[in-house]
Each structure stands twice: as structure tokens, then as C-alpha cells.
């Protein structure tokens, strides 16, 4: 492969070719002083990537500045608002189904299935279940963004 090892050249390549170019560049780096094979490979790849990292970030910033960048505060706020609105709508729909299902289960099966229901604290049981679900789904929302 005869492509220059620059950030601009790298981002224009398909992923498979990017990997090949990085591996080719890493193969040229002397790491004979490292005897551990895992560290040897990591060192060479790290050296290759770090040699263009600043240029790559600068290139990406320039690209973002030329477009409607997600890095702009207004754009970030709008994306967060859209995600949270969608999340809230979906969670409220889930809540409606959950309460309908819970009511049906209690009506059809009046025998308690857990300690909360046995003690007549079904509201507490439902609240506990809902807050666990909300917390889990909000965690997924955070990872998604």
C-alpha cells in the first residue's frame, strides 16, 4: 500500500484499508526493546496512531466546523431534548401497558406472588419495579447518546 500516512488520507479510506495502512505503518516502528508480545504490538500500534492523532483531531474539528456539528452547544441541546422526549414518550407508553397488565394479573390471580403483595403493599411493589425499569432504561439512554 503506497498511501501516505496522514489523517486526511486515512479518513478517506474504507475501514478495512485504514486498518491495513495503520498495521503497515506500525510494522515500520522499531520495538525490539519490548519482549512481551502483547506490549510489543500495542506499543507499535500506539506509536503509529499517536503520530497522526493531533492531525486527525484537527481534521475532524475542521470538518465539524464546516457542517452542522454535534459539537455546537445548540445542536447538543437539541439532540438531548429529542432523545429525552422520545424516551419519555416510550416510557409512558410502557407504563400504561404495565399498569394494565398488573391490574389484569391481580384480578385474575388474587393470590399474592411476593411479600409486598402478601402484605397488601402492591403499590410499593409496582413502584419498586417501575423505578428499577426506569433506571435501567435511562442507563441505556445515556450509553446511546
C-alpha positions as CSV (number, residue, x, y, z in Angstrom):
1,X,0.0,0.0,0.0
2,X,1.5,3.3,-1.0
3,X,-0.9,5.8,0.6
4,X,0.6,8.5,2.7
5,X,0.1,8.0,6.4
6,X,-1.8,11.2,7.2
7,X,-5.1,11.8,8.9
8,X,-6.7,13.2,5.8
9,X,-5.6,10.2,3.7
10,X,-6.8,7.8,6.4
11,X,-10.3,9.2,6.8
12,X,-10.9,9.0,3.1
13,X,-10.2,5.2,3.1
14,X,-12.7,2.4,3.8
15,X,-12.3,0.9,7.3
16,X,-10.5,-2.2,6.0
17,X,-7.9,-0.1,4.2
18,X,-7.5,2.2,7.2
19,X,-6.7,-0.8,9.3
20,X,-4.2,-2.1,6.7
21,X,-2.5,1.2,6.5
22,X,-2.2,1.5,10.3
23,X,-0.8,-2.0,10.5
24,X,1.7,-1.3,7.7
25,X,2.8,1.9,9.5
26,X,3.1,0.0,12.8
27,X,5.2,-2.6,11.2
28,X,7.8,0.0,10.4
29,X,8.3,1.0,14.0
30,X,11.2,-0.4,15.9
31,X,10.1,-2.0,19.2
32,X,12.9,-4.6,19.6
33,X,13.4,-3.4,23.2
34,X,10.0,-4.8,24.1
35,X,9.9,-8.6,24.8
36,X,6.3,-9.1,25.8
37,X,4.4,-9.8,22.5
38,X,1.1,-8.1,23.6
39,X,3.0,-5.0,24.7
40,X,5.1,-5.2,21.6
41,X,2.0,-5.0,19.3
42,X,0.3,-2.4,21.5
43,X,3.4,-0.2,21.5
44,X,3.8,-0.3,17.7
45,X,0.1,0.4,17.1
46,X,0.1,3.2,19.7
47,X,3.1,4.9,18.2
48,X,1.6,4.7,14.7
49,X,-1.7,6.1,15.7
50,X,-0.3,8.8,18.1
51,X,1.9,10.1,15.2
52,X,-1.2,11.3,13.4
53,X,-3.7,11.8,16.3
54,X,-3.3,15.6,16.6
55,X,-3.6,16.0,12.9
56,X,-6.7,13.6,12.9
57,X,-8.4,15.6,15.6
58,X,-7.7,18.9,13.9
59,X,-9.1,17.5,10.6
60,X,-12.3,16.3,12.4
61,X,-12.7,19.7,14.1
62,X,-12.4,21.4,10.7
63,X,-15.0,19.0,9.2
64,X,-17.3,19.7,12.1
65,X,-16.9,23.4,11.8
66,X,-17.9,23.2,8.1
67,X,-21.1,21.2,8.8
68,X,-23.9,21.4,11.4
69,X,-21.6,19.9,14.1
70,X,-22.9,17.9,17.0
71,X,-20.1,19.7,19.0
72,X,-22.1,23.0,18.9
73,X,-23.9,23.7,22.1
74,X,-27.2,24.4,20.5
75,X,-27.0,21.2,18.5
76,X,-26.1,19.2,21.6
77,X,-29.1,20.6,23.5
78,X,-31.4,19.8,20.6
79,X,-30.2,16.2,20.3
80,X,-30.5,15.7,24.1
81,X,-34.0,17.2,24.0
82,X,-35.1,14.9,21.1
83,X,-33.6,11.8,22.9
84,X,-35.2,12.6,26.2
85,X,-38.6,13.4,24.7
86,X,-38.6,10.2,22.7
87,X,-37.5,8.3,25.9
88,X,-40.3,9.9,28.0
89,X,-43.0,9.1,25.3
90,X,-41.9,5.5,25.1
91,X,-41.6,5.1,28.8
92,X,-45.1,6.5,29.4
93,X,-46.5,4.1,26.8
94,X,-44.7,1.2,28.6
95,X,-46.2,2.4,32.0
96,X,-49.7,2.3,30.6
97,X,-49.2,-1.2,29.4
98,X,-47.5,-2.2,32.7
99,X,-50.4,-0.9,34.8
100,X,-53.0,-2.6,32.6
101,X,-51.1,-5.9,32.8
102,X,-50.6,-5.6,36.6
103,X,-54.3,-4.9,37.1
104,X,-55.2,-7.9,34.9
105,X,-52.8,-10.2,36.8
106,X,-54.2,-9.1,40.2
107,X,-57.8,-9.5,39.1
108,X,-57.2,-13.0,37.5
109,X,-54.8,-14.2,40.2
110,X,-55.7,-12.8,43.6
111,X,-53.1,-15.0,45.3
112,X,-50.1,-12.9,46.3
113,X,-46.8,-13.8,44.4
114,X,-44.4,-11.9,46.6
115,X,-44.0,-10.4,50.1
116,X,-45.3,-7.0,49.0
117,X,-48.5,-8.3,47.6
118,X,-48.9,-10.6,50.6
119,X,-48.8,-7.6,53.0
120,X,-51.1,-5.6,50.7
121,X,-48.4,-3.3,49.5
122,X,-48.9,-3.8,45.8
123,X,-48.4,-0.1,45.1
124,X,-44.9,-0.4,46.7
125,X,-44.1,-3.5,44.7
126,X,-45.2,-1.7,41.5
127,X,-43.3,1.4,42.4
128,X,-40.1,-0.6,43.1
129,X,-40.4,-2.4,39.7
130,X,-41.1,0.8,37.9
131,X,-38.1,2.7,39.3
132,X,-35.8,-0.3,38.5
133,X,-37.1,-0.3,35.0
134,X,-36.8,3.5,34.7
135,X,-33.2,3.4,36.0
136,X,-32.2,0.6,33.6
137,X,-33.7,2.3,30.6
138,X,-32.2,5.7,31.5
139,X,-28.8,4.0,31.7
140,X,-29.4,2.6,28.2
141,X,-30.3,6.1,27.0
142,X,-27.1,7.5,28.4
143,X,-25.0,4.9,26.6
144,X,-27.0,5.5,23.4
145,X,-26.1,9.2,23.3
